[in-house]
Amino acid sequence: MAGAEIKRPPVFRISAVQLVVLASSSVLIFVFDAVWAYSVLSGGLIAVLPQAYFAARAFRWRGARSAQAIAKSSYVGVVGKFVFSAAGFAAVFVLLRPIEGLAVFVGYLAMLMIQIFGSWLLLKNS
């Protein structure tokens, strides 16, 4: 009989919800202003993609025997998330013209709020 398996938390559901909200809100904003739409989309992707990378790294391993691998993988995930976020902001502000800086940060912060709320719901329900 194998040891009890702990199910992986559905952290990628949060990323899926973020992408759906981001895509639909960007399409809605596009009706009014194209620059705001792709600026919001860019900022949102700067939040969603690094977080998805972190989740993939952090929840790669399970079980007490994997504690060292979990710690190492989480550390790599955090460092990667930071580097990808910084590179994302740099790329957006250097490569995209015209860009609306406020819209980039609105998209970024909106996705962070969904991430925080989604994580809270996952913890509450488990």
Buried (B, 14 or more C-beta within 10 A) or exposed (E): EEEEEEEEBEBEEBBEBBBEBBEEBBEEBBEEEEBBBBBBBBBBBBBBBBBBBBBBBBBBBEEEEEEEEBEEBBEBBBEBBEEBBEEBBEEBEEEBEEBBEEBBBBBBEBBBEBBEEBBEEBEEEE
